[in-house]
């Protein structure tokens, strides 16, 4: 892309929107500037523009995003056939497993949920399409990272905040790369309470008809009911069935 084609003001505005999150629902100009590493004047203009357009509310000190911001995410979900293709298969998978099933794609250092069929809430946060989790410690994230070249995966780990969420969380890059190799060979990833105590999950890649990984699906279950050691036997056959059913539907270029 030519430098003259890059709209820096638009890029800064998007960065300001991305500063909001699950634990950052209300931001002052100073807080947003610190999070985005942009100067206060730029952040102020971006936030006031969002408020003027109805994408944010402003009480004189704090800004909060409004439901109108969902139009931006809905545009992706509406324009992309993948969530619509996956949803009925996730519904069927969740019903057969008796547990929640989800689908996600890789976005930078995170996974983004694009479809979900929920049986019960197994995490402290409410996961819905658009929710984000760190890729390195999520079962779907490990499947998606395993589909990359080793150098690409290492680059993502280098940009990630490898945080010790629980005593089980793996944060050593070399250990994670070794795990990605295992996932690539065996075709699935299991997480044993690495994101949150009490949660286990198992994931497999979803490939298109050319064998390219385009998404991942998983089943999550409470560790007290289904220990990690039982996840493969219980749920891998069901995930493999869904994987096989989806592959011919996902044609390259869709």
Secondary structure as GFF3:
##gff-version 3
##sequence-region A 1 254
A	DSSP	three_ten_helix	3	5	.	.	.	ID=ss1
A	DSSP	alpha_helix	8	18	.	.	.	ID=ss2
A	DSSP	alpha_helix	29	36	.	.	.	ID=ss3
A	DSSP	alpha_helix	40	52	.	.	.	ID=ss4
A	DSSP	beta_strand	56	58	.	.	.	ID=ss5
A	DSSP	beta_strand	63	65	.	.	.	ID=ss6
A	DSSP	three_ten_helix	67	69	.	.	.	ID=ss7
A	DSSP	alpha_helix	70	79	.	.	.	ID=ss8
A	DSSP	alpha_helix	81	97	.	.	.	ID=ss9
A	DSSP	beta_strand	100	107	.	.	.	ID=ss10
A	DSSP	beta_strand	110	117	.	.	.	ID=ss11
A	DSSP	beta_strand	132	134	.	.	.	ID=ss12
A	DSSP	three_ten_helix	135	137	.	.	.	ID=ss13
A	DSSP	alpha_helix	139	146	.	.	.	ID=ss14
A	DSSP	alpha_helix	150	159	.	.	.	ID=ss15
A	DSSP	alpha_helix	173	186	.	.	.	ID=ss16
A	DSSP	beta_strand	189	192	.	.	.	ID=ss17
A	DSSP	beta_strand	199	207	.	.	.	ID=ss18
A	DSSP	beta_strand	213	222	.	.	.	ID=ss19
A	DSSP	alpha_helix	228	231	.	.	.	ID=ss20
A	DSSP	pi_helix	232	236	.	.	.	ID=ss21
A	DSSP	alpha_helix	237	247	.	.	.	ID=ss22
###
